[in-house]
Every structure is written in C-alpha cells, then in structure tokens.
Amino acid sequence: MKKFYLKRNKIVIDDKEYYISNDIIYELNLIKKESVSEEEYRIIIKSIIKSRALYYLSKRDYLKKELKYKLETKFFVEKKIIEEIIDELEKIGYIDDRSFIKSYIKNKNSSIEKKKYELSIKGAEKKILEEEIKELREEIKENEYKNIRKNLRKVRNREKNKQIEYLMRKGFKYEDIKTILKEER
C-alpha cells in the first residue's frame, strides 16, 4: 500500500507530484482513499506516463529510443511500464521509426552525412537508417544539390575557398560542391 494525497489535478505519491486525469481519479475512486494498492498504483503511473508520452508526441514526432529516454528521465523508476507504453504506441502507429527517418532525411536542410549522424545520436537503428537511405538514394542526391545551392547563397560574397570550406563543414562532399560551383558559373 502506498500513501498518497490529491492536490487539485495532481497526485502526490512518495513525495513526487504528478498530473493526473480526472478519469483515473473517479475510475479508481481516489477521492475517498488514503492509500492505494500496488495494482492501483500501477494503473495510476501507467496513465500518467502514457499521458506524458502522448503530450510529447503531440508536439513533434520521436524515434522510439528518443521517446523512451525522455520518459525515463522523468519516470526513471518505471522502466517496465515505459516499455509497455512505447510498445502500445508503436502498435497503434503513434511511433514509427521508419517514417520518422524518412521525413527527417527529406526535410532537414543539411548533408546526408550530417543527417545520418544526427539520427544515430537520436537513437535510430543503423539497419533501418541504411535501408531508408538506400530507398531514397535518388531523392537524397537531388536534395544534396539543392541544399548545397541553398547554403551557397548564404556565402555568395566570400571567396571560392571560403565557400568550399563552409559547405564542407556543413557535411557536404567535395565532389558535389565542385559540381554545383561549376554549374553556378
């Protein structure tokens, strides 16, 4: 049995405050109780974590590992419950690593090498990442050239070597940069 108390739309369990929905308060009849069983505690925490996960997902898309990490930093004790919630959200399609990777590759204004690096830091599985890159190969090449042109506009007034250095720091390949510079003349 865990001691708790309600404070408006928050529940305080073991000196930790969590926002809780009124549905759970009334479903478990928490208004009249002073303590909760382990099963009720599990239902409450699962509801709180799921609510937080859905809140995060309402703001932007996440990779599975990225969302898991974010939830674990907030609810570090409840790793099993977090795993269950992540699996549930993945089954209903709220988390989809493949579509996240595809969207990131298509929409981010940087080189493919930088995108790969950023996605790996976010927790993208290497196998899925490589498969998506292979699938989008032609589109990636077109985007690389487009992104080089876009970044080149920012440094138009610099000398040629400085332009090349700038673009290479952005992660673009020297051959691609040279190709675009020849076209621009």
N, C-alpha and C positions, 0 to 999 in steps of 0.2 A: 504494500500500500504506500502510495506517495502522497504527501501533503501538498496541497495547492490552495490558491485563492484566486478569485476573479477580480479584475480591476477594469471596469468598462469592457472594451473589446480585447482585453489582454488576459492571458492566464499566466500565473507565476507558479512554476514548478521548480523546486530545488534552487530557489533564488535566481532563476532565469526567466525573463519575461518573453512571451511570445504573443503575437497577434493571433486571434482565433476567431473563426466564423461563428455567427450566432447559431447556424445549423447544428454544429457539433455541440455547442453548449446545451441546446434544447434536446438534441437526439440522445445525449448521454445524461440528461437531467443534472447538469453540473451545478446549477444554481443552489440546490439544496444539499449538496455534498460537501464534505470537508476533506475527503481523500479519494483517490481513485485506485482501482486495481491495476495490475500490470497490463492486462488486455485493454482497458480503457485508456491507460497512458499511451500504449502503442497506437491506438486509434487516433488519439489527440495529436501526438507527434507526427504521425503519418499525414494527417490532414494539414498540419502546419507546414511541413516540409513540401508537400505537394502544392499547396497554395503558393509558397515562395518560389518553387520551380516554375509554376505557370506564370507568376508575375515576371520573373526573369525572361521567360520565353515570349511574353507579350511585348517586351521592349526590343528584342532582337533575337535572331537565331543563334544557337550554340551548337558546338560539337558535343558529343556525348561526354567525353573526358573533361571538357571545359566546364560543362554544367555540373558534373559530378564534383569536380574540385571546388567550384564556387559554393555548392551546397555543403560540402564537407567542412569548409572554413567556418561556416555559420553553425552547423549542427554536427560537429566532429564526433560526437558520441554515437550517433545513429547511422553508422555506415551501411548496415544491412538494409535498413528502411530506405535509405537513399538509393541503394542499388535496385530495390524493388520498384521504386517510383520511376527511376530512369528507364528501367525495362518497360514499365507500363507506358510511359510517354513515347518510347521508341515504337512500341507495338501499335499505338494509335496514330503514329506519324508526326507527332509534335517535334521529335528529334530525328533527323535524318542526316547522317554524316556525308553521304554521297551528294545530296542536293546542296548541302552547305558548302562543300568543297567546290562543286561545280559553279555555284553562284559567286563564291569568293574569287575563283580564278577568272571568271568572266568580268566581274565588276570592279575589281581592285586596280587602281591606276599605278601599277609598278611592274617590274620584270617578273617573269615566271620563277626565276631563282629566288627572288625575294618573297614571292607568294608561297613557294614551297617551304621556305624557311619559317615564315610566319605561321603557316598551317601546322607545321610539325611542332612548333612551340605551343600552339593552342591544343595539341593532342590528337591531330589527325593521324590515323593509321597509315603507315607508309605504303602498304599494299593498295589500299583504296585510293590514296593520293596518286600513285603511279598509274593505276588503271584509268582514273579520270583524266589525267594529263594525256595519256595515250589516246583516249577517246576524243579529246578536244584539241588534238595536235594542230590541225589546220587553223582553227579559230584562234588558238594561242599565238601562232605566228603572225596572223593579221593584227591581233591586239598588241603584240610586242612592237610592231612597226608604228601602230597608231599611238601607243604610249611614248615611244621614243620621240615622235613628232611633237606630241603634246608637251613633253618635258623640254624638248629642244627650244620651243617658243619662249620658255622662261629664261633661257640663257643666250638668246639670239645675239645680244650685243657684246658677248665675250669672244675672245679669240678662239680659234678652232680647237686647240689643245685643251683649253679650259672646258669647252663644251663636252669634249670626249671624256675628260676626267669626271665631270659632273654626272654624265649619263652612266659611266661605268660604276660610280659609287652607288647609283640607283639600282645596280644589278644587271644592267643590260650588257649583252655580249658585244665585244669589239667589232666583230664582223657585221652584226646587224646595224650598229651605229654607223659604220663606214658606208654601208649600203644606203642608208637614209640620207647621210650627208651628201653622197654623190647625187642622189635624186633631187635634193633641195637646190643644187647649183643651177 
